[in-house]
Amino acid sequence: MRILSVVGARPNFMKLAPLYRALRGRDGVEHAIVHTGQHYDRNMSDSFFDDLGIPEPDYNLEVGSGSHAQQTGAIMQRFEPVCLDVAPDLVVVYGDVNSTVAAALVASKLGVQVAHVEAGLRSRDWTMPEEINRVVTDRLSDLLFTPSLDGNENLEAEGVLTERIHFVGNIMIDSLVYALPQARSVRAAENHGLQDRGYTLVTLHRPSNVDDPATLAGLLDALTTIASDQAVLFPVHPRTRERMAAMGWESAGQGDLRLIDPVGYLDMLSLVSNAGMVITDSGGLQEETTFLGVPCVTVRPNTERPITCSQGTAQLVASDTASVLAAAEAAAARRIEGGAKIQYWDGKTGERIADVIAGKTGRPAQAEDRDRVAHEV
Ligand code: UD1
């Protein structure tokens, strides 16, 4: 069986690594990696391959940045010849970024089966590019691997055949469990002169939070206020850095707000695990904080990961100064010592996915559906 995994952006890499390891030991499986080049800075891409032990990609499409149409179109144009050349039995896509939907479109139009890792998540917010990517990718996929049971419910409500849906758990937690001992030895907080639980860790990069200068200024005001009390460490995403420069934002110079470049996977895990609180709009951090039991203020009006609020440590808040400050004030009470226990967030999701993939007969699922529909008609 020939498998092509397609990844492109930072949150994809920690989802690929566990499946890469699980497939490596399987007889008769050839697994190649395509990097679209959606993310290309060393600290947004290569450092993750190093930290997670993923080999160099077999193909790099080097698409770089652009508008959604430019980026998605470039990935499609450059991935199609690779897909034709390799003639895979299965293309595996991850998460909800532009690389995910672009590769799923190419593969499905070539009649190649598609597997989606992290299927079924829904924010029901169509202003998010990721929601469009999630819904389209799931519609095109033959194998849908869900991280939590709300994913199964969403897919069933959309009419996806139940035999295509596999509840396997959260693959990102596999990477976390695998890397945590090493991450703890990195002692990233100590290297920044910070005490355990004595600082707030921040990431913000969603267009809805950073593209409007008034919204971004309000959030930065909240961070400045928190920093008058306690250190705030903020690894700044390139998009956010650009927006801050464009609006001419300068730190007020009071308080301990530290803007640093994006950090690698092990450093980030180390910083999250020791933080007093995390303020973020990242999907992955909502889940990592829940697993680690660290209070999380999620600066979004909705989430495709509701389990992080219902069973975890996260609270949704509006993107304004007062809401963030009120939530930050109340956050400590949401800490879960020892972390939240959620079904199949156990470090074994990669193996469960590999079991399903290796058990496939190779007969295209779409063709089976067509046969059945023809028969029923
Ligand atoms: C993408 C994903 C988002 C994910 C995020 C993680 C989509 C639609 N969005 O958003 O879901 O949470 O990745 O980071 O796919 N840039 C660089 N260097 C890089 C990458 C980006 O400087 O290596 C800058 C460029 O100015 C670029 C901007 O960041 O235009 C945005 O990058 P892009 O990949 O379009 O989207 P993200 O905001 O990173």
Residues whose N, C-alpha, C, O or C-beta is under 5 A from the ligand:
A	BS01	UD1	A9 R10 P11 Q38 H39 Y40 D41 M44 S65 G66 D96 V97 N98 P129 E130 H205 P238 R239
